[in-house]
Amino acid sequence: MTTSAPITPLTPTLKRVAQHLAHGLTPQEIAIKTGLSAVTVRQYVRDIRENLHCPPRCKPSVIVHRLFTAQQVASPTADRPAPELSPEQLLLLRAVAEHSNARDIAVAAKIAPADLRAALDQLLADTGAQDTTQLVILAHGWKLLTTEQTHATRTGASQ
């Protein structure tokens, strides 16, 4: 989970790398596309993570979510309509965007850890996402991870 401390704005160089992350590219793919060394890109990703106050070793989906919520990169636009997701799937979506550890995701999504993989596979299938990073990118494009949506999901899930 990220902290609520103010973020350190990204430098122009870090913003360029962050934009590639926000398009779902891996550090290796970013290195190939930009001509930077893989070591340099990995360092830039660490710097981005630190500026955003994301925990060490957090998943790319968490970094991407924080990039969008901190408005360090432009939110994507949806290329297709949002699928109908259940309140439980919306809760899982938020958990994946905010947590890296499987147990933390399961707890935040209010599901049994043993059921997490199946629930996540179903969510990926229902959204057409290839992985959790693409899922978070799509969700931001569909405006499913906005502040208003967070409140609606949490109040709806607690009722």
Secondary structure per residue as TSV (DSSP state, phi and psi in degrees):
chain	resnum	aa	ss	phi	psi
A	1	M	-	360.0	144.5
A	2	T	-	-84.4	160.2
A	3	T	-	-88.6	169.1
A	4	S	S	-93.9	6.6
A	5	A	S	-62.2	148.8
A	6	P	-	-61.0	141.0
A	7	I	-	-79.0	159.4
A	8	T	-	-92.2	120.0
A	9	P	-	-55.0	144.2
A	10	L	-	-77.8	145.0
A	11	T	-	-70.6	164.1
A	12	P	H	-55.6	-39.3
A	13	T	H	-64.5	-45.7
A	14	L	H	-65.9	-35.1
A	15	K	H	-63.0	-38.4
A	16	R	H	-63.5	-43.7
A	17	V	H	-67.0	-40.6
A	18	A	H	-61.3	-37.6
A	19	Q	H	-62.0	-38.5
A	20	H	H	-66.1	-41.3
A	21	L	H	-59.6	-40.9
A	22	A	H	-69.2	-12.6
A	23	H	T	-97.3	4.9
A	24	G	T	88.9	10.8
A	25	L	-	-79.3	146.0
A	26	T	-	-81.8	163.3
A	27	P	H	-55.4	-39.2
A	28	Q	H	-63.8	-42.9
A	29	E	H	-65.8	-36.1
A	30	I	H	-64.7	-42.4
A	31	A	H	-60.0	-44.4
A	32	I	H	-64.8	-45.4
A	33	K	H	-67.6	-36.1
A	34	T	H	-96.0	-15.7
A	35	G	-	81.9	4.3
A	36	L	-	-79.8	158.0
A	37	S	-	-73.5	154.3
A	38	A	H	-60.7	-36.7
A	39	V	H	-63.4	-43.2
A	40	T	H	-64.3	-44.4
A	41	V	H	-63.2	-43.7
A	42	R	H	-60.1	-39.7
A	43	Q	H	-65.0	-42.4
A	44	Y	H	-61.4	-39.7
A	45	V	H	-65.1	-40.4
A	46	R	H	-61.4	-42.7
A	47	D	H	-63.1	-41.6
A	48	I	H	-61.1	-48.1
A	49	R	H	-57.4	-44.0
A	50	E	H	-66.5	-42.9
A	51	N	H	-61.9	-31.9
A	52	L	T	-88.6	-3.1
A	53	H	T	61.9	38.5
A	54	C	-	-87.5	148.5
A	55	P	-	-65.9	154.1
A	56	P	T	-57.6	144.9
A	57	R	T	63.2	19.5
A	58	C	-	-70.5	156.0
A	59	K	-	-72.7	154.3
A	60	P	H	-55.4	-33.8
A	61	S	H	-61.3	-34.5
A	62	V	H	-70.3	-42.9
A	63	I	H	-63.0	-46.0
A	64	V	H	-61.8	-43.7
A	65	H	H	-59.1	-44.9
A	66	R	H	-66.3	-36.6
A	67	L	H	-59.1	-43.4
A	68	F	H	-70.7	-45.7
A	69	T	H	-69.2	-30.0
A	70	A	T	-86.6	1.1
A	71	Q	T	56.6	38.9
A	72	Q	S	-87.6	-20.6
A	73	V	S	-135.9	155.9
A	74	A	-	-68.8	138.9
A	75	S	-	-66.3	144.8
A	76	P	-	-72.0	162.9
A	77	T	-	-104.2	143.6
A	78	A	-	-73.3	137.0
A	79	D	S	-98.4	-1.6
A	80	R	S	-156.9	161.3
A	81	P	-	-66.1	153.4
A	82	A	-	-69.3	139.7
A	83	P	-	-74.8	160.5
A	84	E	-	-76.5	116.0
A	85	L	-	-114.3	144.1
A	86	S	-	-73.3	162.0
A	87	P	H	-56.6	-35.0
A	88	E	H	-66.9	-38.7
A	89	Q	H	-69.2	-36.8
A	90	L	H	-64.9	-37.4
A	91	L	H	-66.0	-41.5
A	92	L	H	-64.9	-41.0
A	93	L	H	-57.4	-48.3
A	94	R	H	-62.9	-41.0
A	95	A	H	-61.9	-41.4
A	96	V	H	-65.8	-34.8
A	97	A	H	-73.2	-25.1
A	98	E	H	-108.0	-13.2
A	99	H	-	-131.9	152.0
A	100	S	-	-107.8	-34.6
A	101	N	S	-78.3	132.8
A	102	A	H	-56.7	-41.6
A	103	R	H	-65.3	-42.0
A	104	D	H	-63.5	-38.7
A	105	I	H	-63.3	-46.5
A	106	A	H	-61.1	-45.1
A	107	V	H	-62.0	-47.0
A	108	A	H	-64.4	-32.5
A	109	A	H	-86.5	-4.1
A	110	K	T	59.1	42.9
A	111	I	S	-128.2	159.3
A	112	A	-	-67.7	137.3
A	113	P	G	-52.6	-35.0
A	114	A	G	-66.5	-23.2
A	115	D	G	-94.5	-3.7
A	116	L	H	-61.6	-49.1
A	117	R	H	-58.7	-45.5
A	118	A	H	-65.0	-41.9
A	119	A	H	-65.8	-40.7
A	120	L	H	-68.7	-41.6
A	121	D	H	-59.7	-40.4
A	122	Q	H	-66.6	-41.1
A	123	L	H	-63.3	-42.6
A	124	L	H	-62.5	-42.6
A	125	A	H	-64.8	-42.9
A	126	D	H	-67.9	-27.5
A	127	T	H	-97.7	-14.2
A	128	G	T	77.4	16.7
A	129	A	-	-83.6	143.5
A	130	Q	S	-80.9	-30.0
A	131	D	S	-155.4	179.4
A	132	T	H	-68.9	-31.0
A	133	T	H	-65.9	-46.9
A	134	Q	H	-63.2	-34.8
A	135	L	H	-59.6	-46.5
A	136	V	H	-65.5	-40.5
A	137	I	H	-62.0	-48.0
A	138	L	H	-60.8	-44.1
A	139	A	H	-60.7	-38.1
A	140	H	H	-68.2	-38.6
A	141	G	H	-62.3	-34.3
A	142	W	T	-86.2	0.1
A	143	K	T	62.4	34.4
A	144	L	-	-90.2	-7.8
A	145	L	S	-120.7	32.9
A	146	T	S	-82.0	168.4
A	147	T	H	-60.1	-42.0
A	148	E	H	-63.2	-40.1
A	149	Q	H	-66.2	-36.8
A	150	T	H	-58.6	-48.6
A	151	H	H	-62.2	-45.2
A	152	A	H	-63.2	-41.0
A	153	T	H	-66.2	-45.2
A	154	R	H	-69.4	-41.6
A	155	T	H	-72.4	-36.0
A	156	G	H	-68.4	-36.6
A	157	A	H	-73.7	-25.0
A	158	S	H	-89.1	-8.9
A	159	Q	-	-84.7	360.0
